[in-house]
Amino acid sequence: MSLILQLAAFVLLLFLVALLGRIVVEWIQVFARSWRPSGWVLIIANIVYAVTDPPLRLLRRWVKPVQIGQLSLDLAFLLLFLACWFGQSLLLSAAWSLR
């Protein structure tokens, strides 16, 4: 049982890394508007977006961005990141308690 919980925590860790990769790609596009990924970066970006888009789209149905002047803060991304981080912490603590 401990191994299953550790594997689930590892999957959440990989998802968190994909979310961080998505942040990097989006911020690069914000600061360098003419930049378009190509080559192996394009392949990684496509994988990252394919993995992170479905949960984000689902969460964005209920959690709308907060408008602060002309700035729009995406709370769905933050909530998903925190939920995965918290879930990973719970899974790892449960796995350690079963040892």
Contact map, one row per residue, 1 for C-alpha under 8 A:
111110000000000000000000000000000000000000000000000000000000000000000000000000000000000000000010010
111111000000000000000000000000000000000000000000000000000000000000000000000000000000000000000111011
111111100000000000000000000000000000000000000000000000000000000000000000000000000000000000000010000
111111110000000000000000000000000000000000000000000000000000000000000000000000000000000000000000000
111111111000000000000000000000000000000000000000000000000000000000000000000000000000000000110110000
011111111100000000000000000000000000000000000000000000000000000000000000000000000000000000110010000
001111111110000000000000000000000000000000000000000000000000000000000000000000000000000000000000000
000111111111000000000000000000000000000000000000000000000000000000000000000000000000000100100000000
000011111111100000000000000000000000000000000000000000000000000000000000000000000000001110110000000
000001111111110000000000000000000000000000000000000000000000000000000000000000000000000100000000000
000000111111111000000000000000000000000000000000000000000000000000000000000000000000000000000000000
000000011111111100000000000000000000000000000000000000000000000000000000000000000001101100000000000
000000001111111110000000000000000000000000000000000000000000000000000000000000000000100100000000000
000000000111111111000000000000000000000000000000000000000000000000000000000000000000000000000000000
000000000011111111100000000000000000000000000000001100000000000000000000000000000001000000000000000
000000000001111111110000000000000000000000000000000000000000000000000000000000001001100000000000000
000000000000111111111000000000000000000000000000000000000000000000000000000000000000000000000000000
000000000000011111111100000000000000000000000001001100000000000000000000000000000000000000000000000
000000000000001111111110000000000000000000000001000100000000000000000000000000001000000000000000000
000000000000000111111111000000000000000000000000000000000000000000000000000000000000000000000000000
000000000000000011111111100000000000000000001001000000000000000000000000000000000000000000000000000
000000000000000001111111110000000000000000001001100100000000000000000000000000000000000000000000000
000000000000000000111111111000000000000000000000000000000000000000000000000000000000000000000000000
000000000000000000011111111100000000000000000000000000000000000000000000000000000000000000000000000
000000000000000000001111111110000000000000001000000000000000000000000000000000000000000000000000000
000000000000000000000111111111000000000000000000000000000000000000000000000000000000000000000000000
000000000000000000000011111111100000000000000000000000000000000000000000000000000000000000000000000
000000000000000000000001111111111010000000000000000000000000000000000000000000000000000000000000000
000000000000000000000000111111111111000000000000000000000000000000000000000000000000000000000000000
000000000000000000000000011111111000000000000000000000000000000000000000000000000000000000000000000
000000000000000000000000001111111000000000000000000000000000000000000000000000000000000000000000000
000000000000000000000000000111111110000000000000000000000000000000000000000000000000000000000000000
000000000000000000000000000111111110000000000000000000000000000000000000000000000000000000000000000
000000000000000000000000000010011111000000000000000000000000000000000000000000000000000000000000000
000000000000000000000000000110011111100000000000000000000000000000000000000000000000000000000000000
000000000000000000000000000010000111110000000000000000000000000000000000000000000000000000000000000
000000000000000000000000000000000011111011001000000000000000000000000000000000000000000000000000000
000000000000000000000000000000000001111111100000000000000000000000000000000000000000000000000000000
000000000000000000000000000000000000111111100000000000000000000000000000000000000000000000000000000
000000000000000000000000000000000000011111110000000000000000000000000000000000000000000000000000000
000000000000000000000000000000000000111111111000000000000000000000000000000000000000000000000000000
000000000000000000000000000000000000111111111100000000000000000000000000000000000000000000000000000
000000000000000000000000000000000000011111111110000000000000000000000000000000000000000000000000000
000000000000000000000000000000000000000111111111000000000000000000000000000000000000000000000000000
000000000000000000001100100000000000100011111111100000000000000000000000000000000000000000000000000
000000000000000000000000000000000000000001111111110000000000000000000000000000000000000000000000000
000000000000000000000000000000000000000000111111111000000000000000000000000000000000000000000000000
000000000000000001101100000000000000000000011111111100000000000000000000000000000000000000000000000
000000000000000000000100000000000000000000001111111110000000000000000000000000000000000000000000000
000000000000000000000000000000000000000000000111111111000000000000000000000000000000000000000000000
000000000000001001000000000000000000000000000011111111000000000000000000000000000000000000000000000
000000000000001001100100000000000000000000000001111111110000000000000000000000000000000000000000000
000000000000000000000000000000000000000000000000111111111000000000000000000000000000000000000000000
000000000000000000000000000000000000000000000000011111111100000000000000000000000000000000000000000
000000000000000000000000000000000000000000000000000111111110000000000000000000010000000000000000000
000000000000000000000000000000000000000000000000000111111111000000000000000110010000000000000000000
000000000000000000000000000000000000000000000000000011111111100000000000000000000000000000000000000
000000000000000000000000000000000000000000000000000001111111110000000000000000000000000000000000000
000000000000000000000000000000000000000000000000000000111111111000000000000100010000000000000000000
000000000000000000000000000000000000000000000000000000011111111100000000000100000000000000000000000
000000000000000000000000000000000000000000000000000000001111111100000000000000000000000000000000000
000000000000000000000000000000000000000000000000000000000111111100000000000000000000000000000000000
000000000000000000000000000000000000000000000000000000000011111110000000001100000000000000000000000
000000000000000000000000000000000000000000000000000000000001111111000000011100000000000000000000000
000000000000000000000000000000000000000000000000000000000000001111100001111100000000000000000000000
000000000000000000000000000000000000000000000000000000000000000111110001111000000000000000000000000
000000000000000000000000000000000000000000000000000000000000000011111111100000000000000000000000000
000000000000000000000000000000000000000000000000000000000000000001111111100000000000000000000000000
000000000000000000000000000000000000000000000000000000000000000000111111000000000000000000000000000
000000000000000000000000000000000000000000000000000000000000000000111111000000000000000000000000000
000000000000000000000000000000000000000000000000000000000000000000111111100000000000000000000000000
000000000000000000000000000000000000000000000000000000000000000011111111110000000000000000000000000
000000000000000000000000000000000000000000000000000000000000000011110011111000000000000000000000000
000000000000000000000000000000000000000000000000000000000000000111000001111111000000000000000000000
000000000000000000000000000000000000000000000000000000000000001111000000111111100000000000000000000
000000000000000000000000000000000000000000000000000000010011001110000000011111110000000000000000000
000000000000000000000000000000000000000000000000000000010000000000000000011111111000000000000000000
000000000000000000000000000000000000000000000000000000000000000000000000011111111100000000000000000
000000000000000000000000000000000000000000000000000000000000000000000000001111111110000000000000000
000000000000000000000000000000000000000000000000000000110010000000000000000111111111000000000000000
000000000000000100100000000000000000000000000000000000000000000000000000000011111111100000000000000
000000000000000000000000000000000000000000000000000000000000000000000000000001111111110000000000000
000000000000000000000000000000000000000000000000000000000000000000000000000000111111111000000000000
000000000001001100000000000000000000000000000000000000000000000000000000000000011111111100000000000
000000000001100100000000000000000000000000000000000000000000000000000000000000001111111110000000000
000000000000000000000000000000000000000000000000000000000000000000000000000000000111111111000000000
000000001001000000000000000000000000000000000000000000000000000000000000000000000011111111100000000
000000011101100000000000000000000000000000000000000000000000000000000000000000000001111111110000000
000000001000000000000000000000000000000000000000000000000000000000000000000000000000111111111000000
000000000000000000000000000000000000000000000000000000000000000000000000000000000000011111111100000
000011011000000000000000000000000000000000000000000000000000000000000000000000000000001111111110000
000011001000000000000000000000000000000000000000000000000000000000000000000000000000000111111111000
000000000000000000000000000000000000000000000000000000000000000000000000000000000000000011111111100
010010000000000000000000000000000000000000000000000000000000000000000000000000000000000001111111110
111011000000000000000000000000000000000000000000000000000000000000000000000000000000000000111111111
010000000000000000000000000000000000000000000000000000000000000000000000000000000000000000011111111
000000000000000000000000000000000000000000000000000000000000000000000000000000000000000000001111111
110000000000000000000000000000000000000000000000000000000000000000000000000000000000000000000111111
010000000000000000000000000000000000000000000000000000000000000000000000000000000000000000000011111
